[in-house]
Amino acid sequence: MSDEFEFADKGNKIIYETEGKGFNPGLIVLLVVGGLLLTFLVGNYVLYSYAQKTLPPRKRSQYQRRR
């Protein structure tokens, strides 16, 4: 009878030791794409605000004045 209990106890004590694998690759891709998108949008805003201050207003063509 003691053999049965030992067998049951040994089967339940499974321990998995895993070390950290580092960053999730999906998270890295998401951060890179998000950073590039944010950089693009901020750059566009900076260029737009700079152009509004420095460039003269556009002149309309004659065709648009007739309508």
Backbone torsions as a table, in degrees:
resi	resn	phi	psi	omega
1	MET	NA	-34.1	-177.7
2	SER	-67.3	-26.5	177.7
3	ASP	-64.9	-37.6	-179.5
4	GLU	-64.1	-40.8	-178.4
5	PHE	-70.2	-37.3	178.5
6	GLU	-65.0	-38.8	-179.7
7	PHE	-64.9	-41.4	-179.9
8	ALA	-67.2	-38.1	-179.7
9	ASP	-69.3	-38.4	-178.5
10	LYS	-68.3	-33.2	-177.7
11	GLY	-71.2	-26.0	-176.5
12	ASN	-87.6	-10.2	-175.1
13	LYS	-101.2	66.3	176.8
14	ILE	-101.8	120.5	-178.1
15	ILE	-119.2	123.8	176.7
16	TYR	-103.5	123.0	177.8
17	GLU	-107.7	112.3	178.7
18	THR	-121.2	142.0	177.1
19	GLU	-94.5	161.9	178.5
20	GLY	-63.1	137.1	-177.6
21	LYS	-95.0	3.9	-178.3
22	GLY	93.2	-157.7	-178.1
23	PHE	-77.0	152.5	175.5
24	ASN	-72.9	129.2	-179.4
25	PRO	-60.2	-34.5	177.7
26	GLY	-63.9	-36.5	178.4
27	LEU	-67.2	-39.2	179.0
28	ILE	-64.0	-44.5	178.9
29	VAL	-62.6	-43.0	179.8
30	LEU	-62.5	-42.1	179.2
31	LEU	-66.6	-40.1	179.7
32	VAL	-66.0	-47.3	-179.5
33	VAL	-64.8	-42.2	177.9
34	GLY	-63.1	-40.1	177.9
35	GLY	-65.0	-41.4	177.8
36	LEU	-65.2	-41.6	179.0
37	LEU	-64.4	-43.2	179.0
38	LEU	-64.4	-41.0	177.3
39	THR	-62.8	-41.7	178.9
40	PHE	-62.1	-46.5	-178.0
41	LEU	-67.3	-41.6	178.5
42	VAL	-66.1	-40.4	177.6
43	GLY	-63.1	-41.2	177.2
44	ASN	-63.0	-41.1	179.5
45	TYR	-64.2	-42.4	179.8
46	VAL	-64.2	-44.7	178.6
47	LEU	-64.4	-39.5	179.5
48	TYR	-64.3	-45.6	-179.7
49	SER	-66.8	-36.8	177.1
50	TYR	-65.5	-41.6	-179.8
51	ALA	-67.6	-36.0	178.7
52	GLN	-64.4	-33.2	-178.2
53	LYS	-81.1	-36.5	-168.7
54	THR	-101.0	-34.7	-175.5
55	LEU	-81.5	143.4	176.0
56	PRO	-72.4	159.7	178.2
57	PRO	-65.1	149.6	-177.7
58	ARG	-74.4	142.6	176.7
59	LYS	-88.1	140.0	178.6
60	ARG	-79.3	149.7	176.6
61	SER	-81.1	167.4	-178.1
62	GLN	-67.4	-30.6	-177.7
63	TYR	-67.4	-34.2	179.7
64	GLN	-75.5	-26.6	-179.9
65	ARG	-72.4	-30.6	-178.0
66	ARG	-68.7	-32.0	-175.0
67	ARG	-77.9	NA	NA
